[in-house]
């Protein structure tokens, strides 16, 4: 086996190994239908849910905290907040967030029909698909069940006086409409007890997804009290839901700039991270609900999951001594919205690291910037990917020419190399020495043919990360059947065409080695096709167009060398 063939095999194995290490995650068992429950059992579960939630809350706040004397409470009511970016519903129960829907983003499940064949036929025959589309629903960040407290509830565990997360606050606010204004508005809730008064002031900015929160604690007694605030995000996680192989749904925390992610299924007992917490969050692949503390050096995060699959992410602040008759203020910034890199970057706390670009972020981030720049001109991310691929090919065009010329020279030397193998068949060391001498004599570099592949591997993974985790490409179409560049081709058309172009490229490449090795190398297009079946369609388009350009370049070089 000559060195070039051996190197090609090693590079192929490197690609396979890289795929396993950086892309493939352990398979997740398929979802099974939930067991049927009787009507009596359902009623028992409903009755037990509120009690279980309260039990979980009690466990989190610990018995050392003394609950403030409760005054009579009015019925809870909702306050709707409308901005250009989202519709939020706050509840006086907990002075917390009951709902937040993002107006610019839709849920994933809005396919026209489950039967793909009418849609395939319609694409090629022009027949209109008469299936009625499902209703498009906005992305909802809040998911709670009956009996669960709402997110953004504030408690005071291990304090002189605690506030239950379901306490009903007072407010004079009605609906807040920020659709036609650039001014910030405040939503104020208050709750008075015998010994303390708690005020929660939300500052709504219509310009984006950041909400300011101040928690003011007034000491109504003549003696000093100690308060330790904890702001909580509560989220129900369906245990039957199949995890996304390429995304994380659950708690994420930045401790000293290092990102720690907690798998919900492995969250059994309370997990505490910190102090020096820059931000804490509950995230999904494309969206995040995050807390940014004013004093990270004294802030920690506690994460729990109860028997009813309620996940709580609580950001716990430092201890504050409040003298009699005075007050203390705890401040947070809340980012509740999409994981969009340029927006998160402006917050200045490293929240952009919540986007999992991995080891190749140094390539993924520039690729994303270039794609966004090109999109500003062509208004189609698929076309932007094609243009970016062309730019990359132009940059490496001289290197590709050198590679193809080297491979042709190597092909011419094959008979001489075979003669050396026959002459020194019992001395492998001598074969290697004479082969290298032959390369030097004819000024051939055996490694130059593989150089373009080595360069493209990090570019491939960098662009893969950009396409997989950038929300800009979510639900972004190319044309016809490709309506989401971040998802796989639903009909596997582009991967199959890509495999065909890979095969043509393989056939056009000067054959090296013995016939058996050549046949083995012809299996590479088949392997690549299977790999790309479930890749994002945007990545497949990148590789497909790169193959087409490579075929053109090889044809040009082969024709030039033949003259």
N, C-alpha and C positions, 0 to 999 in steps of 0.2 A: 504494500500500500504506500503510494507516494505521499509526501508531506502535505501537499495541497488538499488532497482528498481527506487525509486525516484531520487537517485543520477545519475543513468544511464540516466534517462530522462533529468535531468538538464545538464549533460555533452553533450548530443545530441543537446539540445537547444543551448548550448555554442558554439558547432561546427557550427551550423546553423547561429548563430549570428555573429561569427567570419568570416564566409564565406561572409555574407552580408556586414560587416564592412570593411574587408581587401581585398576582391577579387572582388565582384560584384560591378559594377558601373552602374549608371542610364542608361536605354536603350536608344539607339540612333535611331531616326527615320530612316527607310530604305531609301536607295538612290532611287531617282526617276529620270527618264530620263529628260535630259535638253530639254526645249521647242525648237521647230524648229524655226529657224530664216530665214527670207527671205534674198536673196542675197544683196538687198539694205541695210538691217539692219546690216548685217555682215560688209559691207564696211564702214558704219557709225561708228560701234564699233571700227574697225581698225583705222579709222581716229581719233577717240576720245581718244584712249588708250595712245598715246604719250603725248597728252596735259594733260591728267589726271595725268600721272606719274610726269610730270614736276610741275604740281600744287601741288602734294603731297610733292615734294622735296622743293618747295618754302616755304610751310607751316612749314616744319621741320627746315629750316635754318633761318627763321624769317627775316623781312625786315631790321633789324638793321645792318646786315652784308653787307658791301659794296663789290660788285663783282669787282675783279681785271680787269683792262683793257685787253680785249682779243686780242691776236695777231692771224694772219691767221693760221688755223689748217690744217694739212695734213689729208688725209683719214685714218680712223682707220684700224689697221691690228692686226693679232693674233700672239702670240708667244707660241709655244707648249713646255711643260716641261714634260719630261719622267723620272720617277723614278721607282724602283722596286715595289713601293706600290701604285702609282696612276699615272694617266695621267691628267695633268692640261693644260688648255688653258687660257692664260692671254690676255687681249685686251688692246691696247693703249687707247681705249675709257675709260677714268676713271682710267687708269693704274690698272685695276681691274680684277677679276676672272670671266671668261666667262663659264668655265666648269671645273669640277673636278670629275673624275671617279676612283673609288676604285677598283683596279685590283683583290683583293682577295675576293670580295663580289659581289653576283649577286642579281638582283631584285627578288622580291617574285614571280612574275607571270611567271613561266616557266613550268607549269604542261603539261604533254604530251597530255591530252585530257580532255574535259569537261565532257565526259561520263565516269563515274567511273565503270560501270558494266563490260565492256571489260577488264579493269585492274584487277577487282576482280576475274573474270573468269581466267585470265592469271596466277594469283598468285597460284590458286589451281589446275589448269590443266596443267600448264607449257606452255600454248600457248603464243607465242610471241606477244606483243602488236605492231601492225603495224602503230599506229598513229604517225605522225611526231611530234617531240618535237618542241616547240616554241624556238625561238632564245634566248639564255641567254644574257642578257644585264648587264653590270656592274652597280653597284649602283652609281647614279649621285647625288652629293650634291647640285648642283646649279640648280635652277628652276626659270627662269625669262621669261617674255613675251616681245613681241615687244614693244619698247618704254620705257621699264623699265631700270633703271641703273643697272650695274653689282655689285655683292657683292665685298667688300673690297675697294669700292670707299671712298675717304677721302674728307670731306668738312670742312669748317671753319665758322660755324654759329656764329653770334654775335661777329665777328672779324673785324679787320681793313680791311681785304680783304678776300673774299670768293673764293672758287674754285668750279665750278659746277661739279656734280658727273659724267657728261658725257663729260667733257673736254678731248680732245685728247692730250696725252702725246707723247714725243719723246723717242726713245730708239734705241740703236745700236744692240741690241740682236736679234738673230735669234732663232732657235730651241735649247733648252737646253736638252742634253741627259746625264742623270746621272745613266744610267743602269749599267755601268761597272766601277764605281768609288765610293770611300768612302769619297771623298772630297766634302765640301759644295761649292755651286756656287751662285753667286749673279745675280739677274735680276734687272736692274736699269732703272727707268723711270724718266723723268724730264719734267717740264712745266714752261715756263718763261712768266711773265707778266711785265707790266711797273713798278710795285712796289715790286713784290715778285717773287722768283723762288722756286718751290716746287719739291723736289726729293723724290721718293718712292723707297726704296731699299728692295727687297725681298731676303732673304737668304734661299736657298733651301737645306735641309738636306736629302740626299738619304736614310738615315738610318731609317726614320720614317715618321710621319705625322705632325711634327712641322715645321712651317715656321716662320722665323723671319721677322719682318717688322720695318723699320725705316722711318719715315717721316721727312725730313729735309726742314725747311722753311728758305730761305735766304731773308733778308730785303735788297732790292735794293735801298732804299731811304736813305736820310741822317737823317731822323727823326725816333723815336721809333714807332713801331707798336705793336698791341696786337692781338694775335692769340689764338683761342680755337679750338683744333682739334676734329674732330668727325669721327671715322671709322664706316662704315655702312655695314650691311649685309641685302641685299634685297632678298626676297623670295616670289614667287607667291604661294598662297594657294587656291586650287580649292574648292569653296564653296559647290560643289556637293559631295565631297569626304566624305565617311563615316569614322568617327573617330574610331581609334582602342580603344576598351574598356579598354585595358591594357597598353596603351602607350600614351605619350604626344607628340604632334607635334606643336612646336611653340617656343616662346622666353622663355629662362630660365636664371636666374641671381643669382649669389651668392653675397649677401650683408652681409658682416661681417661673412661669413661662413654659413649663413642661406639661403637655396635655395628657390627662388620665381619663380613660373611658371605662365605664362600668357596664358589663353585660347584664341585662335585666334578669335573665334566667339564672345567673350565678349570684344574684343579690339576695342573700338569705338573711344574714344578720346586718345590723347597722354598720355601715362603712363610713369612716371619717377621714377626710383629707384636709391638710393645711397645718398651720396657718400659711400666710403669704399667698392667699388665693386671689388671683387677678380677676377671674370670672368663674361662675358656675352656671350650668345650663342643663336643660333637657333638649336633646337634639334628635333630628331625623336626618336622612341623607341630604335633603335640600333646605331644611328649615330649622330654626333654633329659637328657643325661649331662654334668654340668658339674663343673669343678674351681674352687675358690675358694682362692687362695693366702693365706698369712698375711702375706707381704711383697710386695704388688703393685708397689711402686716399683722392685724389682729383678727382676721377673718378666716373661718374654716367652713367646710361643707360636709354635711351629713346626708347619707343616702340610705333609704330603707324601702322595703317592699313587704306589704302585708299579705294575709291569706287570700284576700280578694283581688290581688294583683294591682293594688294601688301603689304606685311608685311615688315617693316623696323625695325631692331634692331641696334640702334646707340650707340656706346660707346663714351661718351663725356669726354675729359680730362680737366685739369686745365688751367687757363688763364696764358699765357706766354707773357712777355714783351720782345720784341726783339729790341735791340738798332739798330740805323742806321748802315748799312754796316755789320751787324753780322747775325748769324743764330741760330736756335734752333732745337733740335732733339726730336721727340716724338717716343717712342719705344713700340712695342707690340710683344707678342708671339701669334701665331695662331696655334690652333690644329684643323685640319680638317680631321676627320677620324672616326673609329669605337669607340663605347663606351666600350672599353675593360679595365677592372678594373686595371690590373697590369700596363698597359701603362699609364693610366690617373693618377695613384697613383704617378708615378715617376715625374710628373710635379710639385708637391709640393704646389699646390694652392687649393686643395680640389675638383678638377674637377671630381674625381671619385664619388663624391656625386651626379653627374648627373644621375648615375644609381640608379633607384628607388628601393632599397632593403627594404625600409620602416622600421617599428619597429623591424623587425626580422633580421636586417643586421648582428647582432652579431652571428647569426647562418647561414645566407645565405652566408656570405663571407668565413667562414671556410669550408662550404660545397663545395663552388666553388673551393677553393684551393685543397681540397681532390680529387674532380672530375678531376681537371686538372692533378694532380699527378698520379692518376690511369690511366687517358687517355694516359699518356706518356708510359705506359706499354702495354695496350690492344688496343690502337688506335681506340677505339669505345666508345663514350660517353654513349650509351645505356648499354653496358656491364659494364662500370664504375659505372653507377647508380645502377645496380644489385649488384656489389661488395660492394658499399657503403652501400646499404640496408642490405646486409648480415653482414657487420661489425657492423652496428647499432644494429641489432638483437642479435648478439653475446654479445655486451656490456650489453644489457638489458635482456639477457637470464635468469640470476638468479632472476631478478625482475619478469619476466614473470612466472617462475616456482612458485614463491611465490604467485603470483596472482591466478593462476589456482588452486593451492592447497587450497587457501582461499575460492575460489568460490565453490569447492567441499565440504568443511566443512560447508559453508553456506547452501548448498543444503541439507545436512544431518540435519541441524537444522530447516529446514522449517516446518516440522510437529509440533515441539515444539512451534515455533513462531505462527503458526496458532492456536494452543491450547490456547496460551496466549491471542490472539486477541478475541477468543471466550469467554474466562473466564472474561476478563476485557473490553468487547466490549463497555461499556458506560463510560470508563475512559481512554482516549487517553494518558494522562500523565503517568498513571500506566503501560500501554502497553509499552511505551518507556523505562521506568525505568527497567522493568522486562526483556525486550529484550536486553538491554545493559548488564544487569547482566548475562544473558545467554551467551552473547558473551564473557564476561570476564571469566566465568566459563570454557568455552571450548577453550579459548585463540584464538579467531577468531577476526580479524580486518575487519569490514565491508567495510572499504575504500580501503583495499589493492587490491581488484579486479579491481578498477578503476585507480590505480596509473599508469600502463603502458600507458593507454589512455591519461592521463594528461600530461605525459612526451612526448608522440608522437605528441601532438597538436602543440607545438612550433617548433619541428623538421619538421613537415609537412609544416607549413607556411614558415619556413626558406628555406627549399628545394624548395618550390613553387616559392618563389621570385628568387632564384638562377636560376631555370629552365626557368622562364618567362622572365627575363631581361638580362641574360648573353649572350653576342653575340657569345661566344664559342659554344653554343648549337644551334644557328641559322643555319638551313639547315643541321644540323648534323644528319646522319641517324643511325638507329639501324640495320634493315634488312627488306627485302621484302617491304611491303607497308608503313612502317614507315620510312620516309625520312627526317623528321624534328621533332626533339625531343622537340622543343619549341612550336610546333603547335599541335592542336588536332589530334587524330587518324581520318583520313579521312573516314574510314569505320566503326568506332565505335566498332571495334572488341575487342580491349583491355579493354575498359570500361565495355563491357558486360561480358567478362571473369572475370574481377575484381569483378563485381556484384555477379557472381556465387560463387567465392571464399569467398566473404563477407557473402553470405548466408550459405555456408558450415561452416564457422567460427561461425556464429550465432547459427547454429544447434548443433555444438559441445560444445558450452558454456553451462554449467549447468543452466537449466531453473530455474528462480526465480519468485515469485509472483503468482497471480492467472492466469488462462488460458487466460483471456482477455488481460492482460498486456503482456503475452508471445506472443500473436498474434500481438499486436501492435509493439513489438520489432522486429518481423520478417519483418516488413515493412522497417526497416532501410537499408537493402541492396538495396532495390529498390530506396530509396531516394539517397543513395550514388551513385548509378549507374547514375542517372539523373544529379547529381552534376558533375560527372567526364566526362560526354560526351564531354564537350567543354574545359576540362582542357588540358594543354600540355601533349602530349603522354609520355614524360619522367616522369612526375609526376604520371601518371596512372601506368606506369611500376613500379615505386617505390612502390606504394600502393599495386599493384597486387602481386609483389614478396614478399612484407612484409606479405601479407595474406597467401601466400603459405608456407612461413616459419612458420607462426603462426599456421597453420593447422598441420604442422609436429610436432611442439612443443606441441600442445594440445593433439595430438594423443599419443605422447610419455608419457606425464604426465598422461593421462587417463589410458593408459595401465599399467603404473607403479603403480598407485594407486589401480588398480583392482587386482593386485597380492598380 
